[in-house]
Amino acid sequence: MNYNIRKVTLEDIPIIWKMGKDVPFFETAEDIITFWPESVLNDCVDKEDVLFLVMEVENKILGFIIGNINNSLKKCEVENIFIVPEYRKQGYARILLKDLIQQLRTRGIENICAMSEGSVVDFYKKNNFTKGNQFYWMDLALSDRFKKEVNKWLLKIFVRRDKKTTVSHLLKKWI
Ligand SMILES: CC(C)(COP(=O)(O)OP(=O)(O)OC[C@H]1O[C@@H](n2cnc3c(N)ncnc32)[C@H](O)[C@@H]1OP(=O)(O)O)[C@@H](O)C(=O)NCCC(=O)NCCS
């Protein structure tokens, strides 16, 4: 298996965002956007508290993993792990997760957790995670970037702007 695992760069973000934005499992609540806003992903590049790795084969990105690190608590949560469908079931996610775990060990992290459901539980179990208690995910968006409805309206505004309709014109129509 010829692959390369490296830290994410700014140039990778549009590709990663396209991969993640429609993944049903990444949705945590109806009114919260499904994946991270692209601008937030950009902010994760080269940061101490995020271990964001991409995996590539022949210079093509086939997956990624995002670890959310808390150094004080010695803990990391796997926020997302993703492999493009045509490369699944070939052991790539296992390798990516192993690499993340190894890097976390060297940073002194002592506990790793992940949210999981359905068959993905088996993926984590096969990678030595223990299935823990079940909880409800509780979300509260403090910024419009994370609110699905607002994002839908913004999209509409942009589409209509392309059709030479101004934002103020639209607001007048709606209010
Ligand atoms: C979950 C995911 C990352 C697994 O990727 P993958 O490259 O297919 O996984 P691997 O091939 O490395 O699998 C490793 C082991 O887990 C098992 N496994 C992987 N995905 C599984 C699944 N969905 N259900 C059951 N077992 C699974 C494999 O059978 C393999 O075990 P084996 O070696 O005994 O055969 C991939 O299915 C994916 O991107 N899903 C969409 C995003 C997602 O749900 N992410 C997880 C939560 S953030």
The ligand as a Gaussian input file, in Angstrom:
#p B3LYP/6-31G(d) Opt

LIG

0 1
 C      -15.573000       4.795000       8.984000
 C      -14.567000       4.895000       7.857000
 C      -13.609000       6.035000       8.110000
 C      -13.811000       3.560000       7.759000
 O      -12.870000       3.663000       6.725000
 P      -12.188000       2.373000       6.055000
 O      -10.957000       2.827000       5.353000
 O      -13.201000       1.656000       5.268000
 O      -11.820000       1.486000       7.323000
 P      -10.712000       0.329000       7.350000
 O      -10.683000      -0.339000       6.022000
 O       -9.436000       0.880000       7.850000
 O      -11.328000      -0.631000       8.432000
 C      -10.644000      -1.121000       9.523000
 C      -11.490000      -2.201000      10.151000
 O      -12.759000      -1.685000      10.556000
 C      -13.805000      -2.353000       9.852000
 N      -14.749000      -1.346000       9.389000
 C      -14.473000      -0.222000       8.724000
 N      -15.585000       0.479000       8.474000
 C      -16.582000      -0.265000       9.001000
 C      -17.963000      -0.087000       9.058000
 N      -18.583000       0.999000       8.551000
 N      -18.664000      -1.040000       9.673000
 C      -18.077000      -2.132000      10.202000
 N      -16.757000      -2.349000      10.181000
 C      -16.029000      -1.418000       9.591000
 C      -13.177000      -3.009000       8.661000
 O      -13.904000      -4.164000       8.295000
 C      -11.789000      -3.329000       9.161000
 O      -11.764000      -4.509000       9.887000
 P      -10.980000      -5.799000       9.321000
 O       -9.557000      -5.356000       9.134000
 O      -11.149000      -6.809000      10.392000
 O      -11.655000      -6.129000       8.048000
 C      -15.288000       5.111000       6.477000
 O      -16.289000       4.128000       6.355000
 C      -15.888000       6.488000       6.321000
 O      -15.230000       7.437000       5.857000
 N      -17.192000       6.657000       6.675000
 C      -17.875000       7.946000       6.554000
 C      -17.473000       8.906000       7.662000
 C      -17.718000       8.326000       9.035000
 O      -18.746000       7.754000       9.307000
 N      -16.713000       8.508000       9.910000
 C      -16.717000       7.923000      11.242000
 C      -17.109000       8.773000      12.333000
 S      -16.324000      10.359000      12.455000

